[in-house]
Amino acid sequence: SWQRKIKEAMMAFLLELHYDKREILEAYLNEIHLGQDGDRAIHGFGLAAQFYFNRQVGELKADQIALLIGLAKGAGYYDPRRFPERAVERRNLVLQVMQQEGVINPQEFAEASQRPLGVEEHKPSGASPFPAYLDVVRGQLQRDYKEEDIHSAGLMIFTSMDPITQLTAETILQKRVAQLERSQGIKKGKLNGALIISSVQGGEVVALVGSRDVRYAGYNRALTAQRQIGSLVKPAIYLTAFEQKNKYNLGTRISDGPVTVKIDKRKYWQPGNYDQRHMGYITVLKALTLSRNTPAVRIGVDVGVDNVINTLHGLGINKKIPEYPSILLGALEMSPMDVQQMYQTIAAGGSYSPLKAIRSVMNLQGKVLTRYPLTVQQVASPEAVDLLHYGLHRVTVDGTAKELSSVLPEWKKVAGKTGTTNDKKDSWFAGFSGQHVATVWVGRDDNKPTNMTGGTGALKVWADLFRVLPTKPLNAGGSSRLVWVDIDPTSGLRANPACGTSVPTPFIRGTQPQKTHFCAPVAPPVEEGTAAPAPAAPQPASGNSNWIDNLMQ
């Protein structure tokens, strides 16, 4: 139509105004459609050279260049693999024009027009065998590199993927999810999962599995699925508390009893523990180890929900988080990659840097492209993270993930946290060793219950992986910033050898308890005919709890 012609003329005028003819031609040569490989379109002479001749553009001969030029008129009609006669005729026509324009001489024309097409019989596969990982690479290219650079032809991209770890992760996820599906009586093919592995140092993604169908280049659950995270949020609460080192430590006692949080004038929130039981006053270490809900809520409200949200942002969660108390029990949605970033920062000692899959990008001339500067930021005090590391390690020894202590060899010390959502719709486990961080999610795409907790679902996948993954053990509690003290779990004070069981506990140096727990001495047996001694006067309570807390015990 006339309107279309006018628009095209205006666009041509604007292009000529902003770019010279060489730049316009270069963009055209890099974008023109020159073939089809199934669902993948072949755009640009650089990719076409690889697709038809398995060579770089600079290595092509005159007859091969002429063939690609000829395909510009109709890549399907002149497809050299399907219609070689048409392709030869079209190529020779282009060669004739090249001779007329002085690009080649008559002798070169004669030789080139007699050559066979020389097209590779088998199409080189352009589909990556690891489509989920490739999604991470694409995202990082857009995030870290200039747009004009990444649209250049023939880029060589060097990634951090470890093929052996990638294949191992794929096999483990497929096998274990299928077993869980059968054991829970879930219809075949309905249960799915995602798995991400990165290095502690550097935050490089070494493997990523986005689905049980590992070769399917479609819905990538590792990057896209937004699911509630449940108790995976609790480390952010305790890390916020440990930053207040003179108020909170692993020996601080906190009530595990019912809790009521005022939402507004007439609305209250009364969360409960998973087992609907209450353990009285327990230490923060025990609350974290056993993933108790009411102590986490008490601490979260005390330190401030806004401060917990700030901690989550610092750990790498860039999305908006609503300031509701319910987020303290994981009523917020994240993708497995979001969770991986959060635990990556924790594993790295509170040092945040974005997860990355690309080590370098090089153009055809061998020049390494400049990336945008990466953010590396210390977002939590190392000593507070040291305490959190030890607490998460105890989760894997005698807490909700204690199965790991029997599955992994004794030297392979790890740390982590289980996560379960309402109605058991999502099963999570995120954790780390001294070398690797891994996040596992198991659930259903239709959001129906799986009847699995984090410990009975995702933890199984994580355990299978770390049983065979070569990795370094976590140095839990071994930091020089910590000092170890035997404490009495009933008071949080230094243990008295005469008062029963003590618990070795690390403290940030300078914050360890100075007072010793008091207990009434055991009265000796009364001999017959001797008056029994008067009962001892009650002693004043001491410890981290106030007098009201003591009355409630």
C-alpha positions as CSV (number, residue, x, y, z in Angstrom):
1,S,0.0,0.0,0.0
2,W,1.0,3.7,-0.3
3,Q,1.1,4.0,3.5
4,R,3.6,1.2,3.7
5,K,5.7,2.6,1.0
6,I,5.8,6.0,2.7
7,K,6.7,4.4,6.1
8,E,9.5,2.4,4.4
9,A,10.9,5.5,2.7
10,M,10.9,7.4,6.0
11,M,12.7,4.5,7.8
12,A,15.3,4.4,5.0
13,F,15.8,8.1,5.3
14,L,16.3,7.9,9.1
15,L,18.7,5.0,8.7
16,E,20.8,6.9,6.2
17,L,20.7,9.9,8.5
18,H,22.1,8.0,11.5
19,Y,24.3,5.3,9.9
20,D,26.7,5.1,6.9
21,K,26.1,2.6,4.1
22,R,28.8,0.2,5.4
23,E,27.1,0.0,8.8
24,I,23.7,-0.6,7.2
25,L,25.1,-3.3,5.0
26,E,26.9,-5.0,7.9
27,A,23.7,-5.1,9.9
28,Y,21.8,-6.5,6.9
29,L,24.5,-9.3,6.3
30,N,24.3,-10.3,10.0
31,E,20.5,-10.5,10.1
32,I,19.3,-11.8,6.7
33,H,17.5,-15.1,6.7
34,L,19.6,-17.8,4.9
35,G,18.2,-21.1,5.9
36,Q,16.2,-23.2,8.4
37,D,17.4,-25.9,10.8
38,G,14.1,-27.3,12.2
39,D,12.8,-24.7,14.6
40,R,16.0,-22.7,14.4
41,A,16.3,-20.0,11.8
42,I,19.7,-19.4,10.2
43,H,20.3,-15.6,10.2
44,G,23.5,-13.9,8.9
45,F,26.4,-14.9,6.8
46,G,28.5,-15.9,9.8
47,L,26.0,-18.6,10.9
48,A,25.2,-19.6,7.4
49,A,28.9,-20.3,6.7
50,Q,29.0,-22.7,9.6
51,F,25.6,-24.2,8.8
52,Y,26.4,-25.0,5.1
53,F,30.2,-25.4,5.0
54,N,31.3,-25.8,8.6
55,R,33.7,-22.9,8.2
56,Q,34.2,-19.3,9.2
57,V,33.2,-16.6,6.7
58,G,36.8,-15.5,6.2
59,E,37.7,-19.1,5.0
60,L,35.1,-19.3,2.3
61,K,36.0,-19.4,-1.4
62,A,34.3,-17.4,-4.2
63,D,31.9,-20.1,-5.2
64,Q,30.8,-20.6,-1.6
65,I,30.3,-16.9,-1.0
66,A,28.3,-16.8,-4.3
67,L,26.0,-19.6,-3.0
68,L,25.2,-17.7,0.2
69,I,24.5,-14.5,-1.8
70,G,22.2,-16.5,-4.0
71,L,20.3,-17.8,-1.0
72,A,19.2,-14.3,-0.1
73,K,16.5,-14.4,-2.8
74,G,14.9,-17.5,-1.4
75,A,16.6,-19.7,1.2
76,G,14.0,-22.4,1.0
77,Y,13.6,-22.4,-2.8
78,Y,17.4,-22.6,-3.4
79,D,18.2,-24.9,-0.4
80,P,21.4,-26.6,-1.6
81,R,20.6,-29.8,0.4
82,R,17.1,-30.2,-1.0
83,F,17.4,-28.6,-4.4
84,P,21.1,-28.8,-5.5
85,E,20.3,-28.1,-9.2
86,R,18.5,-24.9,-8.4
87,A,21.3,-23.9,-6.1
88,V,24.0,-24.5,-8.7
89,E,22.2,-22.4,-11.3
90,R,21.6,-19.6,-8.8
91,R,25.3,-19.7,-7.6
92,N,26.6,-19.5,-11.1
93,L,24.4,-16.5,-11.9
94,V,25.9,-14.7,-8.9
95,L,29.4,-15.7,-10.0
96,Q,28.7,-14.2,-13.5
97,V,27.7,-10.9,-11.9
98,M,30.8,-11.0,-9.8
99,Q,32.9,-11.4,-12.9
100,Q,31.1,-8.5,-14.7
101,E,31.7,-6.3,-11.7
102,G,35.4,-7.2,-11.6
103,V,35.3,-9.0,-8.3
104,I,36.7,-12.1,-9.9
105,N,38.5,-12.6,-13.2
106,P,37.3,-14.9,-16.1
107,Q,39.7,-17.7,-15.1
108,E,38.4,-17.6,-11.5
109,F,34.8,-17.6,-12.8
110,A,35.5,-20.7,-15.0
111,E,37.0,-22.6,-12.1
112,A,34.4,-21.6,-9.5
113,S,31.4,-22.3,-11.7
114,Q,32.7,-25.9,-12.3
115,R,33.1,-26.8,-8.7
116,P,30.5,-28.8,-6.8
117,L,28.4,-27.1,-4.2
118,G,30.6,-28.4,-1.4
119,V,27.9,-28.3,1.2
120,E,28.3,-30.5,4.3
121,E,26.1,-33.5,3.9
122,H,25.0,-33.5,7.5
123,K,23.7,-30.3,9.1
124,P,25.9,-29.3,12.1
125,S,23.7,-29.4,15.1
126,G,23.0,-25.9,16.3
127,A,20.8,-27.1,19.2
128,S,22.7,-27.2,22.5
129,P,22.5,-30.5,24.4
130,F,22.1,-28.3,27.5
131,P,19.3,-25.9,26.7
132,A,18.6,-25.0,30.3
133,Y,22.2,-23.9,30.9
134,L,22.1,-22.0,27.6
135,D,19.3,-19.9,29.0
136,V,21.6,-18.7,31.8
137,V,24.2,-17.8,29.2
138,R,21.8,-15.7,27.2
139,G,20.6,-13.9,30.2
140,Q,24.1,-13.0,31.3
141,L,25.0,-11.8,27.9
142,Q,22.2,-9.3,28.0
143,R,23.0,-8.4,31.6
144,D,26.8,-8.0,31.5
145,Y,27.6,-7.0,27.9
146,K,26.9,-4.1,25.6
147,E,24.1,-4.7,23.1
148,E,26.2,-3.7,20.1
149,D,28.9,-6.2,21.1
150,I,26.7,-9.3,21.6
151,H,25.0,-8.9,18.1
152,S,28.4,-9.2,16.3
153,A,28.8,-12.3,14.2
154,G,31.0,-15.3,15.2
155,L,31.3,-14.6,19.0
156,M,33.1,-17.3,21.0
157,I,31.6,-17.7,24.4
158,F,33.6,-19.5,27.2
159,T,31.3,-20.7,30.0
160,S,31.9,-22.1,33.5
161,M,29.9,-25.3,32.9
162,D,31.5,-28.5,34.0
163,P,30.1,-31.1,31.6
164,I,30.7,-34.1,33.9
165,T,28.9,-32.3,36.8
166,Q,26.1,-31.2,34.4
167,L,25.5,-34.8,33.2
168,T,25.7,-36.2,36.7
169,A,23.2,-33.6,38.0
170,E,20.8,-34.4,35.1
171,T,21.0,-38.2,35.8
172,I,20.5,-37.8,39.5
173,L,17.5,-35.4,39.2
174,Q,15.8,-37.6,36.6
175,K,16.3,-40.9,38.6
176,R,15.4,-39.6,42.0
177,V,12.3,-37.6,40.9
178,A,11.0,-40.7,39.2
179,Q,11.5,-42.7,42.4
180,L,9.7,-40.0,44.5
181,E,6.9,-40.0,42.0
182,R,6.3,-43.7,42.3
183,S,6.7,-43.8,46.1
184,Q,4.1,-41.0,46.6
185,G,1.7,-42.5,44.1
186,I,1.8,-39.5,41.8
187,K,0.7,-40.0,38.2
188,K,3.7,-40.6,36.0
189,G,5.2,-37.4,34.5
190,K,3.4,-35.0,36.9
191,L,6.3,-34.5,39.4
192,N,9.1,-32.3,38.3
193,G,12.2,-30.6,39.6
194,A,15.1,-28.2,39.2
195,L,18.7,-28.2,40.3
196,I,21.5,-25.6,40.2
197,I,25.1,-25.9,41.3
198,S,27.6,-23.1,41.6
199,S,31.1,-22.7,43.0
200,V,31.5,-21.0,46.4
201,Q,34.5,-19.0,45.2
202,G,33.5,-16.9,42.2
203,G,29.9,-17.8,42.1
204,E,30.2,-19.6,38.8
205,V,27.3,-21.8,37.7
206,V,28.8,-25.2,36.9
207,A,25.5,-27.0,36.2
208,L,21.9,-26.3,35.8
209,V,18.9,-28.6,35.3
210,G,15.6,-27.0,34.5
211,S,13.4,-30.0,34.1
212,R,13.2,-33.8,34.1
213,D,13.2,-33.6,30.3
214,V,16.8,-32.3,30.2
215,R,17.0,-31.9,26.4
216,Y,13.8,-29.9,26.1
217,A,14.4,-26.3,25.2
218,G,11.2,-24.9,26.8
219,Y,10.0,-24.0,30.3
220,N,13.0,-23.7,32.5
221,R,11.9,-24.2,36.1
222,A,15.3,-23.3,37.5
223,L,15.0,-19.7,36.1
224,T,11.3,-19.1,35.6
225,A,9.3,-21.1,38.2
226,Q,8.1,-18.8,41.0
227,R,7.3,-20.9,44.1
228,Q,6.9,-20.2,47.8
229,I,10.1,-21.0,49.6
230,G,8.9,-21.9,53.1
231,S,11.6,-22.2,55.8
232,L,14.4,-21.4,53.3
233,V,13.9,-17.8,54.4
234,K,14.8,-18.5,58.0
235,P,18.6,-18.0,57.6
236,A,17.9,-14.4,56.6
237,I,16.1,-13.9,59.9
238,Y,18.8,-15.4,62.0
239,L,21.5,-13.5,60.1
240,T,19.7,-10.3,60.7
241,A,19.6,-11.2,64.4
242,F,23.3,-12.2,64.6
243,E,24.2,-8.8,63.3
244,Q,23.0,-7.5,66.7
245,K,25.8,-9.5,68.4
246,N,25.2,-8.1,71.8
247,K,21.6,-9.2,71.8
248,Y,21.5,-12.5,69.8
249,N,23.7,-15.5,69.6
250,L,23.4,-19.2,69.2
251,G,22.9,-19.6,73.0
252,T,20.2,-17.0,73.3
253,R,17.0,-18.5,74.7
254,I,13.7,-17.9,72.9
255,S,10.2,-19.1,73.5
256,D,8.9,-21.9,71.3
257,G,5.4,-21.2,72.6
258,P,2.3,-19.8,70.8
259,V,2.9,-16.4,69.3
260,T,0.4,-13.7,68.2
261,V,1.4,-10.9,65.8
262,K,-0.8,-7.8,65.5
263,I,-1.4,-7.0,61.8
264,D,-3.7,-4.0,62.3
265,K,-6.3,-2.8,64.9
266,R,-8.6,-5.9,64.5
267,K,-6.4,-8.4,62.7
268,Y,-3.9,-10.8,64.3
269,W,-1.7,-13.6,62.9
270,Q,-1.1,-16.7,65.0
271,P,1.4,-19.0,63.3
272,G,2.1,-22.4,64.8
273,N,4.9,-24.9,64.6
274,Y,4.9,-27.7,62.0
275,D,4.2,-30.4,64.6
276,Q,1.7,-28.3,66.5
277,R,3.7,-28.8,69.6
278,H,5.7,-26.4,71.9
279,M,9.1,-27.0,73.5
280,G,9.1,-24.2,76.0
281,Y,12.3,-22.0,76.0
282,I,15.0,-23.3,73.7
283,T,18.3,-21.8,72.4
284,V,18.5,-20.1,69.0
285,L,20.7,-22.9,67.8
286,K,18.0,-25.5,68.6
287,A,15.3,-23.3,67.0
288,L,17.4,-23.1,63.8
289,T,18.4,-26.7,63.8
290,L,14.9,-28.0,64.2
291,S,13.3,-25.3,62.0
292,R,10.9,-24.1,64.7
293,N,8.4,-21.6,63.4
294,T,7.4,-19.5,66.5
295,P,10.9,-18.6,67.6
296,A,11.7,-17.5,64.0
297,V,8.7,-15.3,64.0
298,R,9.5,-13.8,67.4
299,I,13.0,-13.0,66.4
300,G,11.9,-11.6,63.0
301,V,9.4,-9.3,64.6
302,D,11.9,-8.2,67.2
303,V,14.6,-7.3,64.7
304,G,12.1,-5.8,62.3
305,V,10.5,-7.3,59.2
306,D,11.9,-4.4,57.3
307,N,15.4,-5.3,58.4
308,V,14.9,-8.9,57.4
309,I,13.8,-7.7,53.9
310,N,16.9,-5.6,53.7
311,T,19.0,-8.6,54.5
312,L,17.2,-10.6,51.7
313,H,17.9,-7.8,49.3
314,G,21.6,-7.7,50.4
315,L,21.8,-11.5,49.8
316,G,20.9,-10.9,46.2
317,I,17.1,-11.0,46.0
318,N,16.3,-8.0,43.7
319,K,12.6,-8.4,43.5
320,K,10.1,-6.3,45.6
321,I,9.2,-8.1,48.9
322,P,5.9,-7.1,50.6
323,E,6.4,-6.1,54.3
324,Y,4.1,-8.6,55.8
325,P,5.0,-10.7,58.9
326,S,4.0,-13.9,57.0
327,I,7.2,-13.6,54.9
328,L,9.0,-14.7,58.1
329,L,7.7,-18.2,57.4
330,G,8.5,-18.0,53.6
331,A,5.2,-16.7,52.3
332,L,7.0,-15.2,49.3
333,E,7.8,-16.6,45.9
334,M,11.2,-17.1,44.4
335,S,12.7,-19.0,41.5
336,P,15.3,-21.7,42.3
337,M,17.9,-19.3,40.8
338,D,16.9,-16.6,43.3
339,V,17.3,-19.1,46.2
340,Q,20.7,-20.1,44.7
341,Q,21.8,-16.5,44.7
342,M,20.7,-16.1,48.3
343,Y,22.6,-19.2,49.6
344,Q,25.6,-18.4,47.3
345,T,26.1,-15.1,49.2
346,I,25.7,-16.9,52.6
347,A,28.2,-19.6,51.5
348,A,30.7,-17.0,50.4
349,G,30.9,-15.5,53.8
350,G,28.3,-12.7,53.2
351,S,30.1,-11.5,50.0
352,Y,27.6,-10.8,47.3
353,S,28.4,-11.0,43.6
354,P,25.9,-12.0,40.8
355,L,25.9,-15.6,39.8
356,K,27.6,-16.0,36.4
357,A,27.9,-18.6,33.7
358,I,30.2,-16.8,31.3
359,R,34.0,-16.5,31.9
360,S,34.8,-14.5,28.7
361,V,33.5,-13.6,25.3
362,M,35.8,-13.2,22.3
363,N,35.1,-11.8,18.8
364,L,36.3,-13.1,15.5
365,Q,39.5,-11.1,15.8
366,G,40.3,-12.8,19.1
367,K,39.6,-9.7,21.1
368,V,38.1,-10.3,24.5
369,L,34.9,-8.1,24.9
370,T,34.7,-5.8,27.9
371,R,31.8,-6.6,30.2
372,Y,30.0,-4.2,32.6
373,P,31.8,-4.1,35.9
374,L,30.5,-6.7,38.3
375,T,29.3,-5.8,41.8
376,V,31.1,-7.4,44.7
377,Q,29.9,-6.3,48.0
378,Q,30.2,-7.4,51.6
379,V,26.6,-7.4,52.7
380,A,26.9,-9.1,56.1
381,S,29.6,-9.2,58.8
382,P,31.8,-12.3,58.5
383,E,31.4,-13.2,62.1
384,A,27.6,-13.2,61.9
385,V,27.8,-15.5,58.8
386,D,30.2,-17.7,60.8
387,L,27.5,-18.3,63.4
388,L,24.9,-19.0,60.6
389,H,27.3,-21.5,58.9
390,Y,27.6,-23.5,62.1
391,G,23.8,-23.4,62.8
392,L,23.1,-24.6,59.2
393,H,25.7,-27.3,59.6
394,R,23.9,-28.6,62.7
395,V,20.7,-28.8,60.6
396,T,22.5,-31.5,58.6
397,V,23.8,-33.3,61.7
398,D,20.8,-33.5,64.1
399,G,18.2,-31.3,62.6
400,T,15.6,-31.5,59.8
401,A,18.3,-32.6,57.3
402,K,20.1,-35.1,59.7
403,E,19.8,-37.8,57.0
404,L,22.8,-36.3,55.4
405,S,25.0,-37.3,58.4
406,S,24.3,-40.9,57.5
407,V,24.4,-40.6,53.8
408,L,27.6,-38.5,53.4
409,P,31.1,-39.6,54.6
410,E,32.0,-38.1,58.0
411,W,34.7,-35.8,56.5
412,K,32.3,-34.3,53.9
413,K,30.8,-31.6,56.2
414,V,28.0,-29.5,54.7
415,A,25.4,-27.0,55.7
416,G,21.9,-26.4,54.5
417,K,18.2,-25.7,55.1
418,T,15.0,-27.6,54.2
419,G,11.9,-25.8,53.0
420,T,8.3,-27.0,52.9
421,T,5.3,-24.9,51.8
422,N,1.6,-25.1,52.8
423,D,-0.1,-28.4,51.9
424,K,3.3,-29.7,50.9
425,K,3.1,-28.3,47.4
426,D,6.8,-27.5,47.3
427,S,9.8,-29.4,48.5
428,W,13.1,-27.5,48.8
429,F,16.7,-28.0,50.0
430,A,19.5,-25.5,49.6
431,G,22.9,-26.0,51.0
432,F,26.7,-25.8,50.5
433,S,30.0,-27.5,51.2
434,G,33.3,-25.7,51.3
435,Q,33.4,-25.7,47.5
436,H,29.9,-26.0,46.0
437,V,26.4,-24.5,46.6
438,A,23.4,-26.3,45.3
439,T,19.6,-25.7,45.3
440,V,17.0,-28.3,44.6
441,W,13.3,-27.8,44.1
442,V,10.8,-30.7,43.6
443,G,7.1,-30.1,42.9
444,R,4.3,-30.1,40.4
445,D,3.6,-27.7,37.7
446,D,-0.2,-27.8,38.4
447,N,0.6,-26.7,42.0
448,K,-1.1,-29.7,43.6
449,P,0.3,-31.2,46.9
450,T,3.2,-33.6,46.6
451,N,2.8,-35.0,50.2
452,M,6.6,-34.3,50.6
453,T,8.5,-32.1,53.0
454,G,11.9,-30.6,52.2
455,G,13.4,-33.5,54.0
456,T,11.5,-36.3,52.3
457,G,11.7,-34.8,48.8
458,A,14.4,-32.3,47.6
459,L,16.8,-33.4,50.3
460,K,17.0,-36.9,48.6
461,V,18.1,-35.3,45.3
462,W,20.7,-33.1,47.1
463,A,22.0,-36.1,49.1
464,D,22.4,-38.2,45.9
465,L,24.3,-35.4,44.3
466,F,26.7,-34.7,47.1
467,R,27.4,-38.3,47.7
468,V,29.2,-38.5,44.4
469,L,30.2,-34.8,43.8
470,P,34.0,-34.3,44.4
471,T,33.9,-31.3,46.8
472,K,35.7,-29.8,49.8
473,P,34.3,-30.0,53.3
474,L,32.8,-27.0,55.1
475,N,34.9,-25.5,57.9
476,A,31.9,-25.1,60.2
477,G,32.7,-23.3,63.5
478,G,36.4,-23.2,62.8
479,S,36.8,-19.5,62.2
480,S,39.3,-17.6,64.3
481,R,36.6,-15.0,64.8
482,L,34.7,-17.4,67.0
483,V,35.4,-18.7,70.5
484,W,33.9,-22.0,71.8
485,V,32.1,-22.2,75.2
486,D,30.3,-25.0,76.9
487,I,26.8,-23.6,77.8
488,D,23.9,-24.9,79.7
489,P,20.9,-25.1,77.3
490,T,18.4,-24.3,80.0
491,S,19.9,-20.8,80.7
492,G,22.3,-20.0,77.9
493,L,25.0,-19.4,80.5
494,R,28.4,-21.1,80.9
495,A,27.8,-24.7,81.9
496,N,28.3,-25.8,85.5
497,P,29.8,-29.3,85.6
498,A,27.5,-30.1,88.5
499,C,24.4,-29.2,86.6
500,G,24.0,-31.8,83.9
501,T,24.5,-31.8,80.2
502,S,26.4,-29.0,78.4
503,V,26.4,-28.0,74.8
504,P,29.6,-26.8,73.1
505,T,28.6,-23.6,71.2
506,P,30.6,-21.0,69.2
507,F,30.2,-17.3,70.0
508,I,31.5,-14.2,68.3
509,R,34.7,-13.4,70.2
510,G,33.9,-11.0,73.0
511,T,30.2,-11.9,73.2
512,Q,30.5,-15.3,75.0
513,P,28.6,-15.5,78.3
514,Q,30.7,-14.7,81.4
515,K,28.3,-15.9,84.1
516,T,28.1,-19.6,85.0
517,H,24.8,-21.4,85.3
518,F,23.6,-21.9,88.9
519,C,21.9,-25.1,90.1
520,A,21.0,-26.1,93.6
521,P,23.4,-28.8,94.9
522,V,21.9,-32.3,95.4
523,A,21.1,-32.9,99.0
524,P,23.0,-35.9,100.5
525,P,20.9,-38.9,101.7
526,V,19.3,-38.3,105.1
527,E,20.4,-40.9,107.7
528,E,17.6,-42.5,109.8
529,G,16.8,-40.5,112.9
530,T,18.3,-37.3,111.4
531,A,16.2,-34.2,110.6
532,A,16.1,-33.3,107.0
533,P,17.7,-30.0,106.1
534,A,15.4,-27.1,105.2
535,P,14.9,-26.6,101.5
536,A,17.2,-24.1,99.9
537,A,15.8,-20.6,99.3
538,P,14.9,-20.0,95.6
539,Q,17.7,-18.3,93.7
540,P,17.2,-15.3,91.4
541,A,16.9,-16.3,87.8
542,S,19.8,-15.4,85.5
543,G,20.5,-15.6,81.8
544,N,19.2,-14.1,78.6
545,S,15.5,-14.3,79.6
546,N,13.8,-11.5,81.6
547,W,11.8,-12.2,84.8
548,I,8.5,-12.4,82.9
549,D,10.0,-15.1,80.7
550,N,11.0,-17.0,83.8
551,L,7.5,-16.8,85.2
552,M,6.2,-18.4,82.0
553,Q,8.5,-21.4,82.0
